Amino acid sequence: MGLRNGAVDRTGALLVTAAAGGVGSIVAQLARALTGLTVIGTASRPETVAFARRMGVEHVVDHRQPLAEQLAAVAPGGVDYVFSTAGTDRNLAAYAAALNPFGQIVAIDDFESLDIGALKAKSASFHWEFMYTRSTFQTPDQAMQHTILTRIARLVDDGRLSTTATQDLGPINAANLRQAHRILESGTAIGRTTLTGF
């Protein structure tokens, strides 16, 4: 979503990577609830494709296959935004190819380096998102986190957002923490895995 001619533009396409993951699935829901964007998500297994679609993804591309050709097929007009949760360094060339001029990429993952020059020809921009920036640096707008969470709560109460929790492993203890880490490290998690109670 951007500003064009002074008005908010709610048209275009958004690519969300790992759209069946904990972050990707909530990003897809937020995009569907708050924008008019076409939401494209990456997923690779039948169960993750189904979950991503339930979370609001309209078109699914397989992140285990080259993205550029798949994106060209589902978004022949290109994409305007990318929310990259994983593999930003591996997929930047595909993002750059799919992005429209002045497109924007948001990343939350960590990597050694990034060939940001790939974005120059289209004047595309790259943004980091880190949930704790405001509190870590005690920025003047720290209260914005409260505003955001209040808006999210309203969307949940209104039924426009649903939980992304898919399994609860029980109380927080060493064995359950190890199991949660095994699930996350396997790369096969769907939505959020939770631990409750002590």
C-alpha positions in Angstrom: 0.0 0.0 0.0 1.5 3.3 -1.0 0.7 6.9 -1.7 0.0 7.8 -5.3 -1.2 11.3 -6.2 -1.7 12.0 -2.5 -4.2 9.2 -1.9 -3.6 5.8 -0.4 -3.3 3.2 -3.1 -4.8 -0.2 -2.1 -4.3 -1.9 -5.4 -1.4 -4.2 -6.4 0.1 -7.4 -5.3 1.9 -8.5 -2.1 4.2 -11.6 -2.0 4.4 -13.2 1.5 7.1 -15.8 2.0 6.5 -18.8 4.2 2.8 -17.9 4.1 1.9 -20.9 6.3 4.4 -20.0 9.0 3.7 -18.1 12.1 4.6 -14.7 10.8 3.6 -15.2 7.1 0.2 -16.4 8.0 -0.6 -13.3 10.1 0.8 -11.0 7.5 -1.4 -12.6 4.9 -4.5 -12.1 7.2 -3.5 -8.5 7.9 -3.1 -7.8 4.2 -6.5 -9.3 3.4 -8.2 -7.4 6.3 -6.6 -4.0 5.8 -5.8 -3.7 2.1 -7.2 -4.5 -1.3 -3.9 -6.1 -2.4 -3.8 -9.4 -4.1 -2.0 -11.7 -1.7 0.5 -14.2 -3.1 2.1 -16.6 -0.7 4.8 -19.2 -0.8 4.2 -22.8 0.5 5.3 -26.2 -0.7 3.2 -29.0 0.8 -0.5 -29.7 0.4 -1.1 -29.0 4.1 0.8 -25.7 4.0 -0.9 -24.6 0.8 -4.3 -25.3 2.4 -3.4 -23.4 5.6 -2.0 -20.4 3.6 -5.2 -20.2 1.7 -7.3 -20.3 4.9 -5.1 -17.4 6.1 -6.0 -15.3 3.1 -3.5 -16.1 0.4 -5.1 -16.0 -3.1 -2.3 -17.5 -5.1 0.4 -19.9 -3.9 3.8 -20.4 -5.4 6.2 -23.1 -4.3 9.3 -21.8 -2.5 11.2 -25.0 -3.2 11.1 -24.1 -6.9 12.5 -21.0 -8.7 10.2 -18.1 -7.8 10.6 -15.7 -10.7 8.8 -17.8 -13.3 6.0 -18.8 -10.9 5.5 -15.1 -9.9 5.4 -14.0 -13.5 2.6 -16.6 -14.1 0.4 -15.6 -11.1 1.2 -11.9 -11.2 2.0 -11.0 -14.8 1.7 -7.3 -13.8 4.4 -7.8 -11.2 4.3 -7.4 -7.4 4.4 -4.1 -5.5 5.4 -5.5 -2.1 7.3 -8.4 -0.7 7.2 -9.5 3.0 10.2 -11.8 3.3 10.3 -14.0 6.4 13.1 -16.3 5.3 15.6 -16.7 2.5 15.8 -13.1 1.6 19.4 -13.4 0.5 18.6 -16.5 -1.7 15.5 -14.9 -3.2 16.5 -11.3 -3.7 17.1 -11.7 -7.5 13.6 -13.2 -7.9 12.1 -10.4 -5.8 13.9 -7.8 -7.9 12.7 -9.4 -11.1 9.0 -9.6 -9.9 8.9 -6.1 -8.3 7.4 -3.2 -10.1 9.3 0.0 -10.2 9.3 1.7 -6.7 8.3 -1.6 -5.2 9.1 -2.3 -1.5 10.6 -5.3 0.3 10.3 -5.8 4.1 12.6 -8.5 5.6 12.6 -10.0 9.1 15.3 -12.7 8.6 19.0 -12.7 9.2 21.7 -13.3 6.6 25.4 -12.6 6.1 25.1 -10.2 3.1 22.7 -8.9 0.5 23.3 -7.7 -3.0 21.1 -4.7 -2.6 22.3 -3.3 -5.9 19.8 -5.6 -7.6 17.0 -3.2 -6.6 18.6 0.0 -8.0 17.2 -0.2 -11.6 13.6 -0.2 -10.3 14.3 2.3 -7.5 12.9 -0.4 -5.2 13.3 0.0 -1.4 14.4 -2.4 1.3 13.1 -2.2 4.8 13.9 -4.1 8.0 11.2 -5.0 10.5 12.2 -5.8 14.1 9.5 -5.9 16.6 11.7 -4.7 19.5 13.3 -1.6 17.8 11.1 0.9 19.6 11.6 -0.6 23.1 15.3 -1.4 22.6 16.1 2.2 21.6 13.3 3.8 23.6 12.2 5.7 20.6 9.7 8.6 21.2 6.9 6.7 19.5 7.1 3.6 21.8 3.3 3.9 22.4 2.8 3.0 18.8 3.2 -0.7 19.8 0.1 -0.2 22.0 -1.8 1.4 19.2 -0.9 -1.5 16.8 -1.8 -4.2 19.3 -5.1 -2.5 20.1 -6.0 -2.4 16.5 -5.0 -6.1 16.1 -7.3 -6.9 19.1 -10.2 -5.2 17.4 -9.6 -7.2 14.2 -9.6 -10.4 16.3 -12.7 -9.4 18.2 -14.4 -8.6 14.9 -13.5 -12.0 13.4 -11.3 -10.5 10.7 -8.2 -12.2 12.1 -7.9 -15.7 13.4 -5.3 -17.5 15.5 -2.3 -19.0 13.7 -1.7 -21.4 16.6 -2.0 -25.0 15.2 -0.6 -27.1 18.0 0.0 -26.8 21.8 2.7 -28.9 23.2 1.6 -28.5 26.8 3.4 -27.0 29.8 6.7 -25.2 29.5 9.4 -27.6 30.4 12.7 -28.9 29.0 11.2 -31.8 27.1 8.4 -29.7 25.5 10.9 -26.9 24.6 13.1 -29.5 22.9 10.1 -30.8 20.9 9.1 -27.2 19.9 12.6 -26.6 18.7 12.7 -29.8 16.7 9.4 -28.7 15.0 10.8 -25.3 14.2 14.2 -26.6 13.0 12.5 -29.2 10.8 11.2 -26.4 8.5 7.8 -28.1 8.5 5.9 -26.1 11.1 2.5 -24.7 10.2 1.3 -21.6 11.9 2.4 -21.2 15.5 3.4 -24.0 18.0 2.6 -22.9 21.5 3.6 -23.9 25.1 1.3 -23.0 27.9 1.6 -23.0 31.7 4.6 -23.7 33.9 
